Amino acid sequence: MTIDELSQIEALAAEIAELSRTFEGSSQHFMVDGPPCLKKSEELVALIQSPAEHATSLIAKTMETAVIRTLLSLNVLQTIPTPGYISLQDLAAATETQPYLLERLLRVVTRSGFIIRENEAYCHTHTSLAYAGPLGGLFTPCYDEGIRALIRLPEYLSVKSKEEAKSAMHSPFTWNEGQEGKTTFEILSKMPARTKGIHTLSMNVQHLRPYAGFFDFNELVSKDPERPVFVDVGGGNGHVIKEILQAFPRIRPEQCVLEDRAETIELARTTGLLPAGVQLLEHDYLTRQPISNAKAYHLRAVAYNLGDAELVQLLKQIVPVMGPDSKVLIAENILFSDNGTTFSTVSDMIMLCIGGKERTERNFREVLDEAGLTIDSIHRASGLEFGIVEASLKMP
């Protein structure tokens, strides 16, 4: 190691020591980047670690990830008592798992310190205990819908073209599931537990996708009481419209339209989530938009499910029915030009597997331009990559 490298190590160690004096604890939110002292600690490890040690750590972490997912599926983490210890034989009996298999799996996570093993018995750490609770419900869908397909990405790209999936029906996910020709959502609709996991995950990252506070939806208010103001394309069960109407009461429910697939609209009718007056409309967003001259066509967490070609197709269904002052509002992560956040990076890899993508501002401009739209403004939520891309018709 050179003198310069030793100096860098000393400087980082001193910086970590200084940051530790003001450390007040880490966030309990899922997918939030850690505090500065954690980031600096990771930089220190990267500086000290040899390339061979880095490769070894990757292999060990990949195996630990798979083992933790397996222990969750076997109900092992949920069975270890809190507080206290449990023997291998008792744990095997309670989970109906062969003792030798269980011992081999647990060896991976006791070596890493994820679980404690003492006197032939096992107990939780504060980290493994969290996985036995709600955190396990967030980790599981990330593994099932992203990591499983991502691990086979080299194989997928070796037999397919080495480019982004052109369709959600022909993606690493559908290929890995052996069901090409179906969309991710069609496949998952037959798997209630995994669908529930995705819903749980989505609800637990809403702090990274705020509804209000960075775009003035009052700008959409129309003096014409008959004009549609807010068309929520692919709007789910109506939670977005509900939040926006609460935050911006000048917008009248009668001027809002919720569009989605038939089964989702039926759910919206039964939940009672939306105020009276909101129009519910069954609509496939890859077909012609049925509402003309709305002030805004809104897509929240829709664009990232689609590749560029499919997003252009969706937008081209809206462009012909837009009025001169109509807007398209795309509420998504707008990736920073640097390395980005943990959340957007993880999300982009999951989207890569299902045929969608997280986008940079440049990518949004390319897609919108091809569809016949131009970006008027980008509104970012404070401190987040999430924001709204505001676009209008491209002038001839």
PLY file of the C-alpha trace (Angstrom):
ply
format ascii 1.0
element vertex 396
property float x
property float y
property float z
element edge 395
property int vertex1
property int vertex2
end_header
0.00 0.00 0.00
1.35 3.41 -0.97
1.89 6.38 1.35
-0.91 8.20 -0.48
-3.34 5.32 0.15
-2.37 5.21 3.83
-3.01 8.94 4.07
-6.47 8.45 2.51
-7.26 5.75 5.06
-6.20 7.99 7.94
-8.23 10.90 6.58
-11.37 8.76 6.16
-10.97 7.27 9.63
-10.69 10.77 11.11
-13.76 11.90 9.15
-15.76 8.90 10.41
-14.69 9.64 13.98
-15.83 13.24 13.60
-19.17 12.23 12.08
-19.77 9.70 14.85
-19.82 12.52 17.42
-23.03 13.88 15.88
-24.58 10.54 14.93
-28.17 10.33 16.18
-29.19 7.00 14.68
-30.15 5.62 11.30
-33.49 5.95 9.54
-36.01 3.17 10.05
-37.50 3.80 6.61
-36.98 1.12 3.97
-34.75 2.01 0.98
-33.45 5.25 2.49
-29.71 5.85 2.09
-27.86 5.62 5.39
-26.31 8.48 7.39
-23.04 10.12 6.27
-20.91 8.08 8.68
-22.20 4.85 7.11
-21.37 6.11 3.61
-17.88 7.08 4.72
-17.45 3.68 6.39
-18.30 2.01 3.08
-15.70 4.21 1.36
-13.15 3.12 3.95
-13.92 -0.57 3.38
-13.61 -0.09 -0.40
-10.22 1.54 0.09
-8.88 -1.15 2.42
-10.39 -4.16 0.65
-8.36 -5.94 -2.02
-10.04 -6.90 -5.35
-9.94 -10.56 -4.27
-11.58 -9.68 -0.95
-14.22 -7.70 -2.80
-15.07 -10.66 -5.02
-15.18 -12.97 -2.01
-17.50 -10.61 -0.14
-19.85 -10.40 -3.13
-20.12 -14.18 -3.32
-20.71 -14.45 0.43
-23.34 -11.68 0.40
-25.16 -13.21 -2.57
-25.34 -16.52 -0.75
-26.46 -14.84 2.47
-29.23 -13.03 0.57
-30.55 -16.33 -0.84
-30.28 -18.03 2.54
-32.20 -15.27 4.36
-34.99 -15.53 1.77
-35.00 -19.31 2.28
-35.13 -19.01 6.07
-38.13 -16.71 5.71
-39.92 -19.19 3.46
-39.17 -22.02 5.91
-40.54 -19.87 8.76
-37.23 -20.18 10.61
-36.72 -16.51 11.49
-40.31 -16.26 12.62
-39.87 -19.30 14.91
-36.73 -18.27 16.80
-38.05 -16.96 20.15
-37.78 -13.38 21.34
-36.06 -13.25 23.69
-34.17 -16.49 24.23
-32.47 -19.35 22.41
-33.74 -22.41 20.57
-31.83 -25.62 19.83
-31.28 -26.87 16.31
-33.45 -29.93 16.97
-36.34 -27.88 18.33
-36.07 -25.37 15.47
-35.99 -28.18 12.93
-39.02 -29.84 14.50
-40.99 -26.60 14.68
-40.32 -25.77 11.01
-40.48 -29.39 9.76
-37.03 -28.99 8.20
-34.26 -31.61 8.17
-31.74 -30.69 10.93
-28.67 -31.14 8.73
-30.12 -28.87 6.02
-31.12 -26.26 8.58
-27.69 -26.34 10.21
-25.98 -25.71 6.87
-28.26 -22.78 6.06
-27.85 -21.24 9.50
-24.07 -21.54 9.28
-24.12 -18.89 6.54
-25.96 -16.32 8.68
-24.24 -17.09 11.99
-20.86 -16.57 10.32
-21.97 -13.12 9.12
-23.39 -12.22 12.53
-26.96 -11.99 11.25
-28.00 -14.65 13.81
-26.17 -15.64 17.00
-25.20 -19.27 17.72
-24.09 -20.24 21.22
-23.95 -23.68 22.88
-25.66 -25.39 19.91
-28.59 -22.98 20.09
-29.68 -19.92 18.12
-31.01 -16.47 19.01
-31.93 -13.28 17.17
-29.87 -10.17 16.66
-31.76 -6.89 16.35
-31.35 -7.18 12.58
-32.67 -10.73 12.14
-35.54 -9.92 14.50
-36.59 -7.09 12.16
-36.63 -9.55 9.23
-38.91 -11.82 11.26
-41.37 -8.91 11.31
-42.44 -6.30 8.74
-38.99 -5.93 7.16
-39.20 -9.51 5.90
-42.38 -8.57 4.04
-40.48 -5.83 2.20
-37.33 -7.84 1.53
-39.26 -10.81 0.10
-40.91 -9.10 -2.93
-37.61 -7.39 -3.81
-36.00 -10.83 -3.92
-38.86 -12.64 -5.66
-39.64 -10.07 -8.36
-36.17 -8.65 -8.90
-33.20 -10.60 -7.62
-34.41 -14.02 -8.83
-34.56 -12.82 -12.44
-31.54 -10.52 -12.13
-29.29 -13.40 -11.09
-30.08 -15.05 -14.43
-29.56 -11.84 -16.42
-26.21 -12.98 -17.94
-27.93 -16.12 -19.21
-30.92 -14.14 -20.49
-28.73 -11.71 -22.41
-26.69 -14.56 -23.90
-29.81 -16.05 -25.52
-31.65 -12.79 -26.22
-30.53 -9.55 -27.84
-28.19 -7.54 -25.63
-30.57 -4.63 -25.16
-33.44 -3.49 -22.97
-36.61 -5.56 -23.17
-38.95 -4.04 -25.77
-42.08 -5.36 -24.08
-43.23 -6.29 -20.60
-44.41 -9.57 -22.14
-40.88 -10.49 -23.18
-38.60 -9.58 -20.29
-36.10 -11.31 -17.99
-38.98 -11.82 -15.53
-41.37 -13.51 -17.99
-38.48 -15.56 -19.41
-37.36 -16.65 -15.95
-40.94 -17.62 -15.08
-41.25 -19.58 -18.34
-44.30 -17.51 -19.35
-43.18 -15.24 -22.18
-46.10 -13.64 -23.98
-47.83 -12.70 -20.72
-47.31 -9.47 -18.80
-45.76 -9.45 -15.36
-49.12 -8.53 -13.85
-50.91 -11.35 -15.66
-48.38 -13.81 -14.25
-48.55 -12.40 -10.73
-52.35 -12.29 -10.76
-52.21 -16.08 -10.34
-49.93 -15.68 -7.30
-51.88 -13.89 -4.54
-49.08 -14.00 -1.96
-46.56 -12.38 -4.30
-49.11 -9.79 -5.45
-49.78 -8.90 -1.81
-46.04 -8.59 -1.25
-45.68 -6.08 -4.07
-48.59 -4.04 -2.70
-47.01 -4.04 0.77
-43.67 -2.96 -0.69
-45.30 -0.16 -2.67
-47.08 1.20 0.38
-43.83 1.23 2.37
-41.86 3.39 -0.06
-44.45 6.15 -0.34
-42.21 8.42 1.77
-39.97 8.46 -1.32
-42.93 9.24 -3.62
-44.92 12.10 -2.03
-48.28 13.12 -3.50
-48.19 16.83 -2.80
-45.91 19.65 -1.73
-43.92 20.16 -4.92
-46.52 20.77 -7.65
-49.39 23.24 -7.52
-52.38 21.24 -8.78
-54.50 24.39 -8.34
-53.07 25.45 -11.71
-55.39 22.84 -13.22
-58.57 24.44 -11.91
-60.85 25.28 -14.85
-63.55 27.95 -15.06
-65.45 25.60 -17.36
-67.39 23.28 -15.00
-67.87 20.73 -17.78
-64.19 20.37 -18.62
-62.30 17.36 -17.21
-59.49 18.64 -15.01
-57.60 15.58 -13.82
-57.53 12.23 -15.66
-55.55 9.69 -13.63
-54.35 7.18 -16.22
-53.69 3.78 -14.66
-54.65 5.33 -11.32
-55.24 2.12 -9.34
-57.96 2.22 -6.73
-58.05 6.01 -6.59
-55.63 6.77 -3.76
-53.85 9.44 -5.85
-57.05 11.33 -6.66
-58.09 11.08 -3.01
-54.79 12.60 -1.80
-54.84 15.39 -4.38
-58.45 16.34 -3.72
-57.68 16.54 0.00
-54.62 18.73 -0.59
-56.26 20.90 -3.28
-59.97 21.31 -2.44
-60.50 23.82 -5.26
-60.44 20.87 -7.67
-63.95 19.43 -7.92
-64.41 15.63 -7.79
-66.83 15.85 -10.73
-63.93 17.00 -12.93
-61.72 14.04 -12.06
-61.57 10.71 -13.89
-60.02 7.48 -12.61
-58.92 5.09 -15.39
-57.66 1.54 -14.99
-58.35 -2.10 -15.84
-61.84 -3.47 -15.20
-60.92 -5.43 -12.06
-59.13 -2.43 -10.54
-62.03 -0.08 -11.28
-64.40 -2.57 -9.67
-62.22 -2.53 -6.57
-62.33 1.28 -6.56
-66.13 1.13 -6.65
-66.28 -1.09 -3.57
-63.64 0.48 -1.33
-65.42 3.82 -0.86
-62.05 5.54 -1.06
-63.10 8.22 -3.54
-65.53 11.07 -2.89
-68.82 11.10 -4.77
-68.64 12.57 -8.22
-65.33 11.12 -9.41
-65.88 9.34 -12.72
-64.65 5.72 -12.89
-63.71 4.49 -16.34
-62.43 1.10 -17.51
-59.54 1.76 -19.85
-56.48 0.03 -21.29
-53.87 2.78 -21.42
-52.24 1.34 -24.54
-55.45 2.11 -26.47
-56.89 5.48 -27.50
-57.60 7.84 -24.60
-61.40 8.28 -24.31
-61.39 11.65 -22.46
-60.76 14.67 -24.69
-59.43 18.14 -23.80
-58.66 17.45 -20.14
-56.50 19.99 -18.33
-54.15 17.20 -17.23
-53.50 13.55 -18.00
-51.68 12.19 -14.99
-49.49 9.06 -14.80
-48.10 8.14 -11.40
-45.88 5.06 -11.07
-47.02 3.97 -14.53
-44.19 5.01 -16.85
-41.55 3.04 -14.94
-43.45 -0.19 -15.61
-42.96 0.34 -19.36
-40.02 0.29 -21.73
-39.44 3.27 -23.99
-41.42 1.88 -26.95
-44.45 1.05 -24.80
-44.36 4.42 -23.03
-44.28 6.18 -26.40
-47.26 4.03 -27.45
-49.16 5.07 -24.31
-48.42 8.75 -24.78
-49.42 8.60 -28.45
-52.88 7.47 -27.30
-53.19 10.74 -25.34
-51.65 13.28 -27.73
-54.51 13.29 -30.32
-57.16 14.16 -27.71
-55.20 16.91 -25.93
-56.32 20.50 -26.06
-53.90 23.39 -26.74
-53.38 23.96 -23.01
-53.62 20.31 -21.88
-50.76 18.89 -19.87
-49.28 15.44 -19.40
-48.00 15.00 -15.84
-45.66 12.05 -15.27
-44.99 11.45 -11.57
-41.90 9.25 -11.31
-38.32 9.14 -10.14
-36.25 11.44 -12.32
-32.79 10.02 -11.85
-30.00 12.30 -10.71
-27.07 12.63 -13.08
-24.65 11.20 -10.49
-24.73 7.72 -8.96
-28.28 8.16 -7.72
-29.91 6.77 -4.59
-30.21 3.22 -3.34
-33.95 3.27 -3.93
-33.83 4.36 -7.57
-30.94 1.99 -8.35
-32.71 -1.01 -6.84
-36.00 0.00 -8.45
-34.34 0.36 -11.86
-32.88 -3.15 -11.68
-36.28 -4.59 -10.73
-37.85 -2.63 -13.60
-35.13 -3.88 -15.94
-36.25 -7.42 -15.13
-39.94 -6.77 -15.81
-39.45 -4.70 -18.94
-39.73 -1.21 -17.44
-37.15 1.38 -16.38
-36.42 4.36 -14.18
-35.50 7.36 -16.33
-33.17 10.32 -16.38
-34.37 13.74 -17.50
-32.66 13.14 -20.86
-34.48 9.83 -21.32
-37.82 11.48 -20.52
-37.11 14.18 -23.10
-36.32 11.55 -25.76
-39.49 9.56 -25.09
-41.75 12.60 -24.91
-40.28 14.08 -28.08
-40.96 10.86 -29.99
-44.56 10.92 -28.75
-45.10 14.51 -29.90
-44.66 16.23 -26.53
-42.21 18.67 -25.05
-41.16 19.18 -21.44
-42.34 22.50 -19.96
-40.95 22.01 -16.49
-39.66 19.46 -14.00
-40.93 19.71 -10.43
-38.86 17.78 -7.87
-39.85 16.87 -4.35
-37.38 18.38 -1.91
-34.32 16.18 -1.40
-35.73 13.31 -3.48
-35.34 11.97 -6.99
-39.14 11.80 -7.25
-40.91 14.54 -9.14
-43.38 15.47 -11.86
-42.43 15.92 -15.49
-44.83 18.51 -16.92
-45.24 18.31 -20.68
-47.45 19.80 -23.37
-48.03 19.37 -27.10
-45.01 20.02 -29.26
-45.59 23.06 -31.42
-45.33 22.46 -35.20
0 1
1 2
2 3
3 4
4 5
5 6
6 7
7 8
8 9
9 10
10 11
11 12
12 13
13 14
14 15
15 16
16 17
17 18
18 19
19 20
20 21
21 22
22 23
23 24
24 25
25 26
26 27
27 28
28 29
29 30
30 31
31 32
32 33
33 34
34 35
35 36
36 37
37 38
38 39
39 40
40 41
41 42
42 43
43 44
44 45
45 46
46 47
47 48
48 49
49 50
50 51
51 52
52 53
53 54
54 55
55 56
56 57
57 58
58 59
59 60
60 61
61 62
62 63
63 64
64 65
65 66
66 67
67 68
68 69
69 70
70 71
71 72
72 73
73 74
74 75
75 76
76 77
77 78
78 79
79 80
80 81
81 82
82 83
83 84
84 85
85 86
86 87
87 88
88 89
89 90
90 91
91 92
92 93
93 94
94 95
95 96
96 97
97 98
98 99
99 100
100 101
101 102
102 103
103 104
104 105
105 106
106 107
107 108
108 109
109 110
110 111
111 112
112 113
113 114
114 115
115 116
116 117
117 118
118 119
119 120
120 121
121 122
122 123
123 124
124 125
125 126
126 127
127 128
128 129
129 130
130 131
131 132
132 133
133 134
134 135
135 136
136 137
137 138
138 139
139 140
140 141
141 142
142 143
143 144
144 145
145 146
146 147
147 148
148 149
149 150
150 151
151 152
152 153
153 154
154 155
155 156
156 157
157 158
158 159
159 160
160 161
161 162
162 163
163 164
164 165
165 166
166 167
167 168
168 169
169 170
170 171
171 172
172 173
173 174
174 175
175 176
176 177
177 178
178 179
179 180
180 181
181 182
182 183
183 184
184 185
185 186
186 187
187 188
188 189
189 190
190 191
191 192
192 193
193 194
194 195
195 196
196 197
197 198
198 199
199 200
200 201
201 202
202 203
203 204
204 205
205 206
206 207
207 208
208 209
209 210
210 211
211 212
212 213
213 214
214 215
215 216
216 217
217 218
218 219
219 220
220 221
221 222
222 223
223 224
224 225
225 226
226 227
227 228
228 229
229 230
230 231
231 232
232 233
233 234
234 235
235 236
236 237
237 238
238 239
239 240
240 241
241 242
242 243
243 244
244 245
245 246
246 247
247 248
248 249
249 250
250 251
251 252
252 253
253 254
254 255
255 256
256 257
257 258
258 259
259 260
260 261
261 262
262 263
263 264
264 265
265 266
266 267
267 268
268 269
269 270
270 271
271 272
272 273
273 274
274 275
275 276
276 277
277 278
278 279
279 280
280 281
281 282
282 283
283 284
284 285
285 286
286 287
287 288
288 289
289 290
290 291
291 292
292 293
293 294
294 295
295 296
296 297
297 298
298 299
299 300
300 301
301 302
302 303
303 304
304 305
305 306
306 307
307 308
308 309
309 310
310 311
311 312
312 313
313 314
314 315
315 316
316 317
317 318
318 319
319 320
320 321
321 322
322 323
323 324
324 325
325 326
326 327
327 328
328 329
329 330
330 331
331 332
332 333
333 334
334 335
335 336
336 337
337 338
338 339
339 340
340 341
341 342
342 343
343 344
344 345
345 346
346 347
347 348
348 349
349 350
350 351
351 352
352 353
353 354
354 355
355 356
356 357
357 358
358 359
359 360
360 361
361 362
362 363
363 364
364 365
365 366
366 367
367 368
368 369
369 370
370 371
371 372
372 373
373 374
374 375
375 376
376 377
377 378
378 379
379 380
380 381
381 382
382 383
383 384
384 385
385 386
386 387
387 388
388 389
389 390
390 391
391 392
392 393
393 394
394 395
